[in-house]
Amino acid sequence: MLISQTAMSEIPPSSTRSKKVIESFAPQLISEFESLGLKLGDSIFIRIFKQEAELEIWVENDDNSFILFKTYPICTFGFGGLGPKLAEGDGKAPEGFYYVKANQMNPYSSYHLSFNLGYPNVYDRVHNRTGSALMVHGDCLSVGCYAMTDNKIEEIYTIANSALNNGQVFFRVHAFPFHMSKENMQKHKDSPWYNFWKNLKQGYDYFANHNNTPPNVKVKSMKYQFN
């Protein structure tokens, strides 16, 4: 799936809760961004690592590459462990390459605040994977979403909302089973998901090999392709 960043942007929905959160978090985040030569509202990119239970926010700088802003601990990602989500109710969180647009932000979430990952994406659908409403959200509870503490999702939501509100058409979320080093791949060489993870690693490596620039992602012959 390839989405153009030049498309017309939309404004994220808002609620009394989200407005209050953004008003509370924005001043400190503005200061933290400025200390790195960035501005709150700059375009973002998110990476998720299950095994390490980490969510990274990267922010685009003046040379169109991305720098790591902060790493947040993930409370839980359900009960299904490593490997991609396959079916509704399997307890697994998605692994793969996703896009979040303004209309996927949920300031009314039952889990404090959330955004929808867009699962199933094109790859998931061609592999007949099922499931819906797979989120990054608060409340520190999950049966297949990536759950954060309320305090962490408030900060993440403020950053994401600011980027979308400032004209970013979508932000990418790349969800991996673990940091995809050669050593980690070797440790998991006997996994039934090894070939799938090799495909994910191509996208992981693209980012590192292209000056911290996330790839455009499409699906061809039932595999992810990157450019």
Secondary structure, 3 states (H helix, E strand, C coil): CCCCCCCCCCCCCCCHHHHHHHHHHHHHHHHHHHHCCCCCCCCEEEEEECCCCEEEEEEECCCCCEEEEEEEECCECCCCCCCCCCCCCCCCCCCEEEEEEHHHEECCCCCCCEEECCCCCHHHHHCCCCCCCCEEECCCCCCCCEECCHHHHHHHHHHHHHHHHCCCCEEEEEEECCCCCHHHHHHCCCCCCHHHHHHHHHHHHHHHHCCCCCCCEEEECCEEEEC
